[in-house]
Amino acid sequence: MVSLIQNENMKIYRRIRTWIMALLLVAIVIAWSLIAFFVEDGQEMKAGEWRTQLEKQQTEFKTELAQPDLHKEHKEFLNREVEIIEYRLDHDIAPENATMWGPINNQTALVFIITLFVVIVAGDSIAGEFSSGTIKLLLIRPASRLKIMLSKYYATILYGLFLLLVLFLSSFLINGALYGFQGWGQPYLNVSEAGMIKEENIVVHLWQTYFLGSVATVMYVTLAFMISAVFRSSAMAIGISIFAMFAGNIATSIFQKYSWSKYSLFANIDLTQHLNGFPFRPEMTMGFSISILIGYFLIFNILSWAVFTKRDVAA
């Protein structure tokens, strides 16, 4: 099994697109970091002018809250932000953006880009063997079809972990150079379900965000693998998976008012919604979302296994 995974890793890392994706990710981090530091309020925050910046934000949020036609969810978000700002001012706690940890935490949003890249690799993993004709050479090996499929799956997941490491290291080094490698004890402020402000370690929160965000990557990779195995088309696997990434949340939000929408894949795929205290529907919990994702995960993998191991692939 290890040799099969090594073989799949060689196939992935010898392709130019693999390294282009990694370099593009680093380029996005550099651009984001420089814009946040020089164009936005990064320099002012670093210079210790964070109280002035927070007071300005507080005034803007309160002005917006005075609007009568404000959406309920946006109103809740603004109220939470005002509470956090007041807590910072009262307890003299600088925001994360005054240190390197703020931009690093914000750049966890780039896990979405990583998911996009890994889906491209996953969609081409099985279907590419059929289109190139190398599937017959692969299946004459003594290893079972299940092991071959799993080796491709594991290698793709490992590539996703590699990109996560690239994201963290590039974000850490670039923002550390801009803000200074300080703030290791920086607290991250969040609002509990009871409405109380709680202080968390920013590094712990960061890795929680990385971990929960990577769950979406695994789910979309699994979806791409299933489509690739069923239709033997790289274009279809990549296209449908990317379409699902962009259109799934939009479609789900349209039906958010219906209770059955909470059972959809896209309503549960972003587990950071529970970390941030804003679930898709109020009755949804972390345990509920994990249970739903496990169900979809099993369905996708069973379909992939059934098709890849049972279908005639001699053609």
C-alpha positions as CSV (number, residue, x, y, z in Angstrom):
1,M,0.0,0.0,0.0
2,V,2.8,2.4,0.9
3,S,4.5,1.8,-2.5
4,L,1.2,2.5,-4.3
5,I,0.9,5.8,-2.4
6,Q,4.5,6.7,-3.2
7,N,3.8,6.0,-6.9
8,E,0.7,8.3,-6.8
9,N,2.7,11.0,-5.1
10,M,5.3,10.8,-7.9
11,K,2.5,11.3,-10.5
12,I,1.2,14.3,-8.6
13,Y,4.5,16.1,-7.9
14,R,6.2,15.6,-11.2
15,R,3.5,17.6,-12.9
16,I,4.1,21.3,-13.4
17,R,0.6,22.3,-12.4
18,T,1.2,20.9,-8.9
19,W,4.0,23.5,-8.3
20,I,2.1,26.2,-10.1
21,M,-0.7,25.8,-7.7
22,A,1.6,26.0,-4.7
23,L,3.4,29.1,-6.1
24,L,0.1,30.7,-6.9
25,L,-1.1,30.2,-3.3
26,V,2.1,31.8,-2.0
27,A,1.6,34.7,-4.4
28,I,-1.9,35.3,-3.1
29,V,-0.7,35.3,0.5
30,I,2.0,37.8,-0.3
31,A,-0.4,40.1,-2.1
32,W,-3.0,39.8,0.7
33,S,-0.5,40.5,3.4
34,L,1.0,43.6,1.7
35,I,-2.4,45.1,1.0
36,A,-3.5,44.5,4.6
37,F,-0.4,46.1,6.0
38,F,0.2,49.0,3.6
39,V,-3.3,49.8,2.2
40,E,-5.5,48.9,5.1
41,D,-5.0,49.6,8.8
42,G,-2.1,47.2,9.4
43,Q,0.5,49.8,10.0
44,E,-1.7,51.9,12.3
45,M,-2.5,48.8,14.3
46,K,1.1,47.9,14.6
47,A,2.0,51.4,15.6
48,G,-0.3,51.2,18.6
49,E,-3.1,53.3,17.3
50,W,-5.6,50.4,17.6
51,R,-7.8,52.2,20.2
52,T,-8.5,55.0,17.7
53,Q,-9.2,52.5,15.0
54,L,-11.6,50.5,17.2
55,E,-13.5,53.5,18.4
56,K,-14.0,54.5,14.8
57,Q,-15.3,51.0,14.0
58,Q,-17.5,51.1,17.0
59,T,-19.1,54.4,15.9
60,E,-19.6,53.0,12.3
61,F,-21.2,49.8,13.6
62,K,-23.6,51.7,16.0
63,T,-24.6,54.0,13.1
64,E,-25.4,51.0,11.0
65,L,-27.3,49.3,13.8
66,A,-29.6,52.4,13.9
67,Q,-31.0,51.6,10.5
68,P,-34.5,50.2,10.8
69,D,-34.4,47.8,7.8
70,L,-31.3,45.9,8.9
71,H,-31.3,42.1,8.2
72,K,-31.6,40.1,11.4
73,E,-28.4,38.0,10.9
74,H,-26.4,41.1,10.0
75,K,-27.8,42.9,13.1
76,E,-26.7,40.0,15.3
77,F,-23.2,40.1,13.7
78,L,-22.9,43.9,14.3
79,N,-24.1,43.6,17.9
80,R,-21.5,40.9,18.5
81,E,-18.7,43.0,17.0
82,V,-19.7,46.0,19.1
83,E,-19.6,43.8,22.3
84,I,-16.1,42.6,21.4
85,I,-14.9,46.1,20.7
86,E,-16.2,47.3,24.0
87,Y,-14.6,44.4,25.8
88,R,-11.2,45.2,24.1
89,L,-11.4,48.8,25.1
90,D,-12.4,48.1,28.7
91,H,-9.7,45.4,29.2
92,D,-7.0,47.1,27.1
93,I,-6.8,44.1,24.7
94,A,-5.3,44.9,21.3
95,P,-7.1,43.3,18.3
96,E,-5.4,40.4,16.5
97,N,-4.7,42.7,13.5
98,A,-2.2,44.6,15.7
99,T,0.0,41.4,15.5
100,M,0.9,38.9,12.9
101,W,-1.8,36.6,14.1
102,G,-4.7,38.7,12.8
103,P,-3.7,38.4,9.1
104,I,-2.7,34.8,9.6
105,N,-6.1,34.0,11.0
106,N,-7.8,36.0,8.2
107,Q,-5.9,34.1,5.6
108,T,-7.3,30.8,6.7
109,A,-10.1,31.8,4.2
110,L,-7.6,30.6,1.5
111,V,-8.4,27.0,2.5
112,F,-11.2,27.5,-0.1
113,I,-8.5,28.0,-2.8
114,I,-6.7,24.9,-1.6
115,T,-9.9,23.0,-1.9
116,L,-10.3,24.2,-5.4
117,F,-6.7,23.1,-6.3
118,V,-7.1,19.7,-4.7
119,V,-10.4,19.1,-6.4
120,I,-8.7,19.6,-9.8
121,V,-6.1,16.9,-8.8
122,A,-8.8,14.6,-7.5
123,G,-11.0,14.9,-10.5
124,D,-8.1,13.9,-12.8
125,S,-6.8,11.1,-10.6
126,I,-9.0,8.2,-11.7
127,A,-10.5,9.6,-14.9
128,G,-7.1,10.6,-16.2
129,E,-6.0,7.0,-16.1
130,F,-8.9,6.0,-18.4
131,S,-8.4,8.9,-20.8
132,S,-4.6,8.2,-21.1
133,G,-5.1,4.4,-21.3
134,T,-2.8,3.8,-18.4
135,I,-5.6,2.2,-16.3
136,K,-4.9,-1.2,-17.9
137,L,-1.2,-1.0,-16.9
138,L,-2.2,0.0,-13.4
139,L,-4.7,-2.9,-12.9
140,I,-2.3,-5.7,-14.0
141,R,-0.4,-5.1,-10.7
142,P,-1.1,-7.7,-8.0
143,A,-2.7,-5.0,-5.8
144,S,-6.5,-5.0,-5.6
145,R,-8.6,-2.3,-7.2
146,L,-9.6,-1.1,-3.7
147,K,-6.0,-0.5,-2.7
148,I,-5.3,1.3,-6.0
149,M,-8.3,3.6,-5.5
150,L,-7.3,4.2,-1.8
151,S,-3.7,5.0,-2.8
152,K,-5.0,7.7,-5.2
153,Y,-7.4,9.0,-2.6
154,Y,-4.7,9.2,0.2
155,A,-2.1,10.8,-2.2
156,T,-4.6,13.5,-3.1
157,I,-5.4,14.2,0.6
158,L,-1.6,14.3,1.3
159,Y,-1.3,16.9,-1.4
160,G,-4.0,18.9,0.3
161,L,-2.1,18.7,3.6
162,F,1.0,19.9,1.7
163,L,-0.8,23.0,0.5
164,L,-2.1,23.6,4.0
165,L,1.5,23.6,5.2
166,V,2.5,25.9,2.4
167,L,-0.3,28.3,3.3
168,F,0.6,28.4,7.0
169,L,4.3,28.7,6.6
170,S,4.1,31.4,3.9
171,S,1.5,33.3,5.9
172,F,3.5,33.0,9.1
173,L,6.8,34.1,7.6
174,I,5.4,37.0,5.5
175,N,3.2,38.4,8.3
176,G,5.9,37.8,10.9
177,A,8.3,39.8,8.8
178,L,5.8,42.7,8.5
179,Y,4.4,42.8,12.1
180,G,7.2,41.1,14.0
181,F,7.2,37.6,15.4
182,Q,5.3,38.6,18.5
183,G,2.0,38.2,20.2
184,W,2.2,34.5,21.1
185,G,-0.1,35.1,24.1
186,Q,-2.5,37.2,22.0
187,P,-6.1,36.3,23.0
188,Y,-8.8,35.6,20.5
189,L,-12.2,37.0,21.6
190,N,-15.4,35.2,20.7
191,V,-19.0,35.3,22.0
192,S,-20.3,32.1,23.6
193,E,-23.7,30.7,23.0
194,A,-24.7,32.3,26.3
195,G,-23.8,35.7,24.9
196,M,-20.6,36.1,27.1
197,I,-17.3,37.2,25.8
198,K,-14.7,34.5,26.1
199,E,-10.9,34.7,25.6
200,E,-9.2,31.9,23.6
201,N,-5.6,31.4,22.6
202,I,-5.2,32.7,19.1
203,V,-2.8,29.9,18.0
204,V,-5.3,27.2,19.3
205,H,-8.1,29.0,17.5
206,L,-6.0,29.2,14.3
207,W,-5.4,25.5,14.2
208,Q,-9.0,24.8,15.0
209,T,-10.0,26.9,12.0
210,Y,-7.4,25.0,9.8
211,F,-8.7,21.6,10.9
212,L,-12.4,22.4,10.6
213,G,-11.8,24.1,7.2
214,S,-9.9,21.1,5.9
215,V,-13.0,18.9,6.5
216,A,-14.6,20.7,3.5
217,T,-11.6,19.9,1.4
218,V,-11.9,16.2,2.2
219,M,-15.6,16.2,1.4
220,Y,-15.2,17.9,-2.0
221,V,-12.2,15.6,-2.8
222,T,-14.4,12.6,-2.0
223,L,-17.2,14.0,-4.2
224,A,-14.7,14.6,-7.1
225,F,-13.4,11.0,-6.7
226,M,-16.9,9.6,-6.9
227,I,-17.8,11.5,-10.0
228,S,-14.4,10.6,-11.6
229,A,-15.0,6.9,-10.9
230,V,-18.6,6.9,-12.1
231,F,-18.2,8.9,-15.3
232,R,-14.5,8.4,-16.1
233,S,-14.3,12.1,-17.2
234,S,-11.8,14.5,-15.6
235,A,-13.7,17.5,-17.1
236,M,-17.0,16.3,-15.6
237,A,-15.5,15.5,-12.2
238,I,-13.7,18.8,-11.9
239,G,-16.5,20.8,-13.4
240,I,-19.3,19.4,-11.2
241,S,-17.2,19.6,-8.1
242,I,-16.2,23.2,-8.7
243,F,-19.8,24.1,-9.6
244,A,-20.9,22.5,-6.3
245,M,-18.4,24.6,-4.4
246,F,-19.7,27.8,-5.8
247,A,-23.4,27.1,-6.3
248,G,-24.1,24.8,-3.4
249,N,-24.0,27.4,-0.7
250,I,-26.1,29.8,-2.9
251,A,-28.7,27.1,-3.5
252,T,-28.8,26.1,0.1
253,S,-29.2,29.7,1.4
254,I,-32.3,30.1,-0.8
255,F,-34.0,27.3,1.1
256,Q,-32.6,28.2,4.5
257,K,-36.0,29.0,5.9
258,Y,-37.1,25.4,5.4
259,S,-36.0,23.0,8.1
260,W,-35.1,20.2,5.7
261,S,-32.3,22.4,4.3
262,K,-30.2,21.5,7.3
263,Y,-29.7,18.0,6.0
264,S,-28.0,19.1,2.8
265,L,-24.3,18.7,2.3
266,F,-23.6,22.4,1.8
267,A,-25.4,23.5,4.9
268,N,-23.0,21.4,7.0
269,I,-19.8,21.3,5.1
270,D,-18.3,24.5,6.7
271,L,-17.8,23.4,10.3
272,T,-16.2,26.8,11.2
273,Q,-19.7,28.1,11.3
274,H,-20.0,26.4,14.7
275,L,-16.6,27.7,15.8
276,N,-17.7,31.3,15.0
277,G,-21.1,30.9,16.6
278,F,-23.2,31.4,13.4
279,P,-24.7,28.0,12.4
280,F,-26.7,27.7,9.1
281,R,-29.8,27.2,11.2
282,P,-30.1,27.9,15.0
283,E,-30.9,24.3,15.9
284,M,-27.8,22.9,14.2
285,T,-24.9,21.8,16.4
286,M,-21.4,20.7,15.7
287,G,-22.4,17.0,16.4
288,F,-25.3,17.3,14.0
289,S,-23.2,18.6,11.2
290,I,-20.5,16.0,11.7
291,S,-23.1,13.2,11.6
292,I,-24.5,14.5,8.3
293,L,-21.0,14.8,6.8
294,I,-20.2,11.2,7.8
295,G,-23.3,10.1,6.1
296,Y,-22.4,11.8,2.8
297,F,-18.8,10.7,3.2
298,L,-19.8,7.0,3.4
299,I,-22.2,7.3,0.4
300,F,-19.6,9.0,-1.8
301,N,-17.0,6.4,-0.9
302,I,-19.3,3.4,-1.2
303,L,-20.4,4.5,-4.7
304,S,-16.7,5.1,-5.7
305,W,-15.7,1.7,-4.5
306,A,-18.6,-0.1,-6.0
307,V,-18.2,1.4,-9.5
308,F,-14.4,1.3,-9.6
309,T,-14.1,-2.3,-8.4
310,K,-17.0,-3.9,-10.2
311,R,-17.2,-2.1,-13.6
312,D,-15.4,-3.5,-16.6
313,V,-12.3,-1.2,-17.2
314,A,-10.8,-3.2,-20.0
315,A,-12.0,-0.7,-22.7
